[in-house]
Amino acid sequence: MKLLKTLAAATLLATPAMAQDEVTLQLQWVTQAQFAGYYVALDQGYYEDENLDVTIQPGGPDIAPPQVLAGGGADVMLNWMPSALAARERGVPVVNIAQPFKTSGLMLTCWADAGIETPEDFRGKTIGVWFFGNEYPFLSWMSQLGIPTDGGEDGVTVLRQAFNVDPLLQRQADCISTMTYNEYGQVLDAGVGEDELITFKYEDQGVATLEDGMYVLEENLDDPEFVDRMVRFVRASMKGWKWAEENPEEAAEIVLDNDATGAQTEAHQVRMMTEIAKLTAGSNGALDVADYERTVATLLGGGSDPVITMEPEGAYTLEITDQALD
């Protein structure tokens, strides 16, 4: 009897543990506090608690998340909604399954001495704009204002801005694109005083569009096993985001631990996380349909050159968050 018990115990120990379900997440940009919730969920074991083996792939200037998703390089991507809806209209069937960011952090930062006090004063000025899908909110805003983007005294000259603040510092542009949690701080770090600047937040101008949502391919939502993985992924990710909101300094440290490039600094990441927490506050991960409709209306209001040309159908689902937050 003792031998049988020993053999049974040995057999039990030899049985491999149940394999975790793999999920690959494609970030929109490089490793930084903008994505702290996911790194926190990984670090704090929230994914493991959901029996998930999550791989987080950093983005970069040469990485287009919709293309990665369409090519099977990721299960879920992070993307700004204008970029995602434009990709969907072009034939990449992406669907929003969760929206951790409630508020937009996008703004234009301008030299105060450029004579700009209101958006109407953009006429005749040079404005730095990010592309690779990030240009859509700006182009839609200008179209709604009736300001051409092809230069001239009555229009704006668009400078294709790299992901830095050099055009403003070097006076190549009167205004540049910045995020409240990143580039604006870089301008201040360069020795520019806040009183030397004037900012225009897209949120305040009524043209804010949703940022940093989670997207998957529509066809995958027909697979119950995939849906189950995404429910667990969203649930764990939102736990990570709420932990990061409450513990910004610790969350920044976790991000730094995952930055393989070593390019980030503690002070910058703590500041970024503090600002990011303002954007995720008020969101439990579920998409607010009113925010979605505002985004669509902004993108359709592009005059003769709208970002999207028709009302999207099937571009979001509440199924995942309904289950994850139940």
C-alpha positions in Angstrom: 0.0 0.0 0.0 2.8 2.4 0.9 4.5 1.7 -2.5 1.3 2.4 -4.3 0.9 5.7 -2.5 4.5 6.6 -3.4 4.0 5.7 -7.0 0.8 7.7 -7.1 2.5 10.8 -5.6 5.4 10.5 -8.1 2.9 10.3 -11.0 1.1 13.4 -9.7 4.3 15.3 -9.4 5.4 14.3 -12.9 2.1 15.5 -14.5 2.8 18.9 -16.1 0.9 21.9 -15.0 -1.9 23.2 -17.2 -0.3 25.2 -20.0 -1.1 28.9 -19.9 -2.9 30.5 -22.8 -0.6 32.8 -24.9 -1.5 36.3 -25.7 0.7 38.8 -27.7 0.1 42.5 -27.3 1.4 45.0 -29.8 2.0 48.4 -28.2 1.6 51.6 -30.2 5.0 53.0 -29.2 8.1 52.2 -27.3 8.2 51.0 -23.7 7.1 53.9 -21.5 4.5 54.7 -18.8 1.9 55.2 -21.5 1.5 51.4 -21.3 2.2 51.0 -17.6 -1.1 49.1 -16.9 0.1 46.1 -19.0 3.5 46.0 -17.6 2.0 46.2 -14.1 -0.4 43.4 -14.9 2.6 41.3 -16.0 4.7 42.2 -13.0 2.0 41.8 -10.3 0.9 38.4 -11.6 -2.5 39.5 -12.8 -2.1 37.8 -16.1 -0.8 34.7 -14.4 -3.8 34.7 -12.2 -5.9 34.5 -15.3 -3.8 31.6 -16.7 -2.3 33.8 -19.4 1.2 33.9 -20.8 1.4 37.5 -22.1 4.1 38.8 -24.4 4.3 42.6 -24.8 5.8 43.8 -28.0 7.1 47.5 -28.0 6.2 49.6 -31.0 8.3 52.3 -32.8 8.3 54.7 -35.7 8.5 51.9 -38.3 5.8 49.7 -36.7 2.2 50.1 -37.7 0.1 48.1 -35.2 -2.9 47.5 -37.6 -0.4 45.9 -40.0 1.1 43.7 -37.3 -2.4 42.6 -36.2 -3.5 41.9 -39.8 -0.4 39.9 -40.4 -0.9 37.7 -37.4 2.0 39.1 -35.4 -0.2 39.9 -32.4 -3.6 38.9 -30.9 -4.4 42.4 -29.7 -3.1 45.9 -30.4 -3.2 49.3 -28.9 -4.2 52.1 -31.3 -5.8 55.5 -31.5 -9.3 55.2 -32.7 -8.9 57.5 -35.7 -6.1 55.3 -37.0 -8.1 52.1 -36.2 -11.2 53.3 -37.9 -9.3 54.5 -41.0 -7.6 51.1 -41.2 -11.0 49.4 -40.9 -12.4 51.5 -43.8 -9.3 50.5 -45.8 -10.2 46.8 -45.3 -8.4 45.8 -42.0 -11.3 44.6 -39.9 -10.2 45.8 -36.5 -12.7 46.0 -33.6 -12.4 47.9 -30.3 -12.8 45.5 -27.4 -11.9 47.8 -24.5 -11.0 51.5 -23.9 -8.8 52.1 -20.8 -8.1 55.7 -21.8 -11.1 58.0 -21.1 -9.5 61.3 -22.0 -7.3 62.5 -24.8 -3.8 63.8 -24.0 -3.1 65.3 -27.4 -2.5 69.0 -27.8 -0.7 71.6 -29.8 2.0 73.5 -28.0 2.9 76.9 -29.5 5.3 79.8 -28.9 3.3 82.5 -27.2 5.2 85.2 -29.2 4.0 83.7 -32.5 0.8 85.8 -32.1 -1.4 82.8 -31.6 -4.3 83.2 -29.2 -7.1 81.2 -30.7 -7.2 78.4 -33.3 -8.1 81.0 -36.0 -4.6 82.4 -35.5 -3.1 79.2 -36.9 -3.6 80.6 -40.4 -0.3 81.4 -42.0 1.6 79.5 -39.4 3.8 76.3 -39.6 2.5 73.5 -37.4 4.3 70.2 -36.6 2.1 67.2 -37.0 2.8 63.5 -36.3 1.9 61.1 -39.1 1.6 57.3 -39.2 -2.1 57.6 -38.3 -1.6 60.3 -35.7 -2.4 63.1 -38.2 -6.1 62.3 -38.5 -7.4 64.3 -35.4 -5.4 67.4 -36.6 -6.6 67.2 -40.2 -10.2 66.7 -39.1 -9.9 69.7 -36.7 -8.5 72.0 -39.4 -11.2 70.9 -41.8 -13.9 71.7 -39.3 -12.3 75.1 -38.8 -12.1 75.6 -42.6 -8.4 76.1 -42.5 -6.5 74.6 -45.5 -3.5 72.4 -44.7 -1.6 73.1 -47.9 0.1 76.4 -46.8 -0.5 79.9 -47.8 -1.6 83.0 -45.8 -5.0 81.6 -45.2 -3.9 78.0 -44.4 -1.3 76.2 -42.3 1.9 74.7 -43.4 2.1 71.2 -42.1 5.6 70.1 -41.0 5.9 66.3 -40.8 7.1 66.1 -37.2 9.3 63.4 -35.9 8.5 62.1 -32.5 10.5 64.8 -30.7 10.2 68.5 -29.9 13.1 69.8 -32.0 11.0 71.8 -34.5 9.6 74.0 -31.8 12.9 74.4 -30.0 14.7 75.3 -33.2 11.9 77.6 -34.3 11.2 75.5 -37.4 7.5 75.5 -36.4 5.2 77.9 -34.5 3.4 75.0 -32.9 4.1 71.3 -32.6 2.1 68.2 -31.6 2.7 67.2 -28.0 1.1 64.8 -25.4 0.3 66.1 -22.0 2.3 63.2 -20.5 5.4 63.3 -22.7 6.5 65.9 -25.2 5.2 68.9 -23.3 7.4 68.0 -20.4 10.3 67.7 -22.8 9.8 71.3 -23.9 9.9 72.4 -20.3 13.0 70.3 -19.6 14.7 72.1 -22.4 14.5 75.3 -20.4 11.4 76.8 -21.9 9.1 78.5 -19.4 5.4 77.8 -19.3 4.7 81.5 -19.7 6.5 81.3 -23.1 4.0 78.8 -24.4 0.4 78.5 -25.2 -1.4 75.2 -25.5 -4.5 73.9 -27.2 -5.8 70.7 -25.9 -8.0 68.7 -28.4 -10.2 67.8 -25.4 -10.9 71.5 -24.7 -11.5 72.2 -28.4 -14.3 69.6 -28.7 -12.4 67.6 -31.3 -10.8 65.0 -29.0 -10.8 61.5 -30.3 -10.2 58.3 -28.3 -6.7 57.1 -27.8 -5.0 53.8 -26.8 -7.9 51.4 -27.1 -7.5 47.6 -27.4 -8.3 46.2 -30.8 -8.5 42.7 -32.3 -9.4 41.3 -35.7 -13.2 40.9 -36.2 -12.9 37.3 -37.4 -11.3 36.2 -34.2 -14.3 37.2 -32.2 -16.2 34.3 -33.8 -13.9 31.9 -31.8 -15.2 31.3 -28.3 -11.8 30.4 -27.0 -10.3 33.6 -28.3 -13.1 35.6 -26.7 -12.5 33.9 -23.4 -8.8 34.8 -23.6 -9.6 38.4 -24.3 -12.1 38.5 -21.4 -9.3 37.4 -19.1 -6.7 39.6 -20.7 -8.9 42.7 -20.4 -9.8 41.9 -16.8 -6.2 41.5 -15.8 -5.1 44.6 -17.8 -7.6 46.8 -16.1 -6.4 45.6 -12.7 -3.0 46.6 -13.8 -4.2 50.1 -14.8 -6.0 50.8 -11.6 -2.9 49.6 -9.6 -0.8 52.0 -11.7 -3.1 54.9 -11.1 -2.9 54.4 -7.4 0.9 53.7 -7.4 2.4 56.0 -10.1 6.0 55.9 -8.8 6.0 52.1 -8.4 4.4 51.7 -11.8 7.1 53.9 -13.3 9.7 51.6 -11.8 8.1 48.6 -13.3 8.1 50.3 -16.7 11.8 51.1 -16.3 12.5 47.4 -15.4 11.0 46.4 -18.8 12.8 49.1 -20.9 15.4 47.0 -22.7 16.8 50.2 -24.4 17.7 51.9 -21.2 16.5 55.2 -22.8 14.0 56.2 -20.2 14.7 58.0 -17.0 13.0 57.6 -13.6 12.0 61.3 -13.3 10.5 61.3 -16.8 8.5 58.1 -16.3 7.1 59.2 -12.9 5.9 62.4 -14.5 4.5 60.6 -17.4 2.7 58.1 -15.2 1.2 60.9 -13.1 -0.2 62.5 -16.2 -1.4 59.2 -17.7 -3.3 58.4 -14.6 -5.5 61.5 -15.3 -6.4 60.0 -18.7 -7.3 56.6 -17.5 -9.2 57.9 -14.5 -12.9 57.3 -14.8 -12.6 54.3 -17.1 -13.2 50.8 -16.0 -12.1 49.6 -19.5 -15.6 49.6 -21.1 -16.0 51.8 -24.2 -18.3 54.8 -23.6 -20.6 54.7 -26.7 -21.0 58.5 -26.4 -17.2 59.0 -26.6 -17.2 56.6 -29.6 -19.9 58.6 -31.4 -18.1 61.9 -30.7 -14.9 60.4 -32.2 -16.8 59.2 -35.3 -18.5 62.6 -35.7 -15.2 64.4 -35.5 -13.6 62.1 -38.1 -16.6 62.4 -40.5 -16.6 66.2 -40.1 -13.6 66.5 -42.3 -15.2 68.5 -45.1 -14.0 67.5 -48.6 -11.3 65.3 -47.1 -12.7 63.4 -44.1 -10.7 60.8 -42.2 -13.4 58.3 -42.8 -16.1 58.6 -45.4 -19.0 56.6 -43.8 -20.4 55.6 -40.5 -18.5 52.5 -39.3 -20.4 49.3 -38.6 -19.2 46.7 -36.2 -16.2 48.7 -35.2 -16.6 48.0 -31.5 -18.0 45.4 -29.2 -19.0 45.6 -25.5 -19.1 41.8 -25.2 -15.6 41.4 -23.9 -15.9 44.1 -21.2 -19.4 43.0 -20.2 -18.0 39.6 -19.3 -14.7 40.9 -17.9 -16.3 43.4 -15.6 -19.2 41.2 -14.6 
